[in-house]
């Protein structure tokens, strides 16, 4: 049981960290700069931690930029206010994501003008069905070896879909439940105190007000764990935070 719990929480928080640190705060918003080699390292670690649910950064970034411009309108790729449940929202988001990747639909130029990280070889490898199935086999093998009972296998779908699951929680809860510090003209909320489990991502109301700020916490009682890590990385010159 200890091994499974350690594996689950390690996978959850490592995947979540690179989700918010690289996909969100770098690919989507360019909140910091870094060297070419470090960018590729962060890119690789995003793939490695998301595994079977790897989200290609350029597609993620385009959709997230659209989310900010069209927040909680019919053009928003994932507003919970236009779907009867979270599953329909996730399916709609995935279809739009796939259309951008395949070229079936093209985003407006305003969403691709700012820098988008691209690593075509890793994207092709990470997005390949064989690679995704291999990750599923790895997760399943760990559970076969260490799960104390069959009930623990109910956690496997979370591992397999960890990126989309985390994104769905943020977009659903962060635009439906919680409090607002600012009037942004949308339904964005700060879903605290549960945000600690999403490493700052549930400060949606704050983030929609200050879209370029790397610190999602704005009140004295709010804490953005990812920003604190980024401050340390800035201090050690691994990254350079931009002034919002």
Secondary structure, 3 states (H helix, E strand, C coil): CHHHHHHHHHHHHHHHHHHHHHHHHHHHCCCEECCHHHHHHHHHHHHHHHHHHCCCHHHHHHHHHHHHHCCCCCCCCCCHHHCCCHHHHHHHHHHHHHHHHHCCCCCCHHHCCCCCCCCHHHHHHHCCHHHHHHHHHHHHHHHHHHCCCHHHHHHHHHHHCHHHHHHHHHHHHCCCCCECCCCCCCCCCECCCHHHHHCCCCEHHHHHHCCCCCCCCCCCCCCCHHHHHHHHHHHCCCCEECCC
